[in-house]
Amino acid sequence: MSQLANLWVETTPIAPPRTDPLAGAMRTDVLIVGAGYLGLSAALHLAEAGTDAVVLDTGPVGGGAAGRNGGQIIPGLKHDPDELEALFGKSLGERIWRFAGDTAKFVFDLAKRHALEAGVRHSAWVQGIHSTKAAERARRRAEQWQRRGADVAYVGADEAARITGTDIYVGAFVDRRAGALQPMSYVRGLAHAALRAGARLHEHSPVLALERKGHLWEASTAHGARVTSDAVILATNAYSSALLPALPRSIVAANSLQIATEPLSAPDRRAILSGGEVLSDTRKVIRYWRLDDSGRLLMGGRGPYREPGPEKDWGHLRREVEKLYPALRGIRFTHRWGGRVAIHPDSMPKLHLPEPGLIVPIGCQGRGIGWQTAMGSEVARLVREPSYDAVLPITPIRKIPFAPLKRIGVSATIAMMRLADRLTEPAR
Ligand SMILES: Cc1cc2nc3c(=O)[nH]c(=O)nc-3n(C[C@H](O)[C@H](O)[C@H](O)COP(=O)(O)OP(=O)(O)OC[C@H]3O[C@@H](n4cnc5c(N)ncnc54)[C@H](O)[C@@H]3O)c2cc1C
């Protein structure tokens, strides 16, 4: 297995944009920190509307989670529509579930409009149901979305086994609004589209400090260069740092890891997610998998709280593949990689406006392909029309209590969640 090789970097046909690090002083309407889905979607939508935008990133485009994820385009949020209406009230709750329900479509439409060659396919998200309790919840989820006209269904164990090629699930929630893409192709495609629309982009230009000067913002980078802007969009998600000290303390930046096999044989490809579906399950310690365009099986799941390093950090994913699909025992694993996901304790993405002109959308909850792309357009509108009522309420940044103990807390929580998964799975 190659050392930490990200499959998506190797297989993307899309050339990187190759921009120069920022040099000297620059003036723009909007500075965007972070060249992932959110930052680039915001830049694209701003540029299309005639607003000047500059994007800076510490590394290359897609160096954050956007170039490393599972490529599963999943609409919705962790909370189901009835829950959202209970949490936010009927009117805002409805606005949120409508927005969330349309995020996959938003990606399909955007990719089509800009002819992004990102391996985008509209198929389905299959949520494998691991316990009878989770089945009750998934039935309710299906019923709530169906009532609202969405193309979703709850299927029983036999149909779940037929789709997934494994009989471990008691049923499945099937969401036909969903799909798949090649994450690195998509993020590079967004960068090219934003540049074509007139946005400016500088990679390898980490923003080290942000300072409010009168009614303007000044950002300084490692090379002593500066950008002055009317507004700043902080699009750093799970890679947020001390630039805004409270921000990294308001999320859990969890490591999620993936491994890929060599391309499967034709019979194995016909047995596993042969309709191009993507899958994640209801276990507390989630597993997710799919095939890529060349028929490799990509298995993803939790990682250690520290930065992953030794090959054994991926060992559990290899074991999952062999447990789920005994026919694949002995298959060669060719790639392993990982990245960080921003999670809030209440599983809701957030929109902060800590100071005038500083806009901070954060917390993809693992569904950032759709959500962060759509939020990019939403925050672009908010910058242009400050009185615009965005889909999320603007909330203060709340530190997670005992943040310094997060590392111990997260490891202990994962151990407890793994035990809970084992106890709730039907015996076999
Ligand atoms: C392994 C893994 C699997 C996942 N699977 C899926 C999936 O299947 N489906 C799905 O929808 N979501 C998935 N996600 C989540 C998804 O990848 C993220 O939600 C999404 O990439 C977030 O996009 P973003 O633009 O907000 O942030 P990112 O793509 O993380 O971009 C943030 C950028 O900010 C930059 N940055 C940070 N600090 C600075 C600074 N000071 N100066 C300049 N730049 C800075 C970083 O370098 C980075 O490029 C997965 C994530 C991981 C890690």
The ligand as an ORCA input file, in Angstrom:
! r2SCAN-3c Opt
* xyz 0 1
  C     -12.079     11.397      4.838
  C     -13.282     12.279      4.644
  C     -14.408     11.761      4.027
  C     -15.521     12.584      3.801
  N     -16.552     12.088      3.063
  C     -17.539     12.932      2.673
  C     -18.524     12.472      1.761
  O     -18.478     11.346      1.265
  N     -19.534     13.335      1.438
  C     -19.579     14.620      1.917
  O     -20.511     15.356      1.587
  N     -18.632     15.082      2.777
  C     -17.611     14.268      3.137
  N     -16.616     14.741      3.943
  C     -16.686     16.152      4.394
  C     -16.279     17.115      3.270
  O     -15.079     16.715      2.698
  C     -16.152     18.505      3.869
  O     -17.367     18.844      4.439
  C     -15.812     19.561      2.842
  O     -14.651     19.265      2.149
  C     -15.671     20.896      3.550
  O     -15.405     21.861      2.567
  P     -14.854     23.245      3.009
  O     -14.637     24.044      1.795
  O     -15.735     23.825      4.044
  O     -13.479     22.934      3.779
  P     -12.116     22.308      3.261
  O     -12.292     21.594      1.981
  O     -11.533     21.526      4.379
  O     -11.229     23.585      2.960
  C     -10.736     24.409      3.991
  C      -9.465     25.053      3.441
  O      -9.063     26.100      4.328
  C      -7.663     26.205      4.204
  N      -7.149     26.992      5.330
  C      -7.251     26.716      6.661
  N      -6.659     27.698      7.373
  C      -6.188     28.602      6.470
  C      -5.475     29.832      6.607
  N      -5.125     30.336      7.799
  N      -5.126     30.491      5.477
  C      -5.469     30.017      4.251
  N      -6.136     28.852      4.079
  C      -6.502     28.157      5.177
  C      -7.216     24.759      4.204
  O      -5.900     24.626      3.679
  C      -8.285     24.104      3.342
  O      -7.889     23.988      1.991
  C     -15.515     13.938      4.235
  C     -14.385     14.449      4.878
  C     -13.285     13.642      5.074
  C     -12.079     14.210      5.724
*
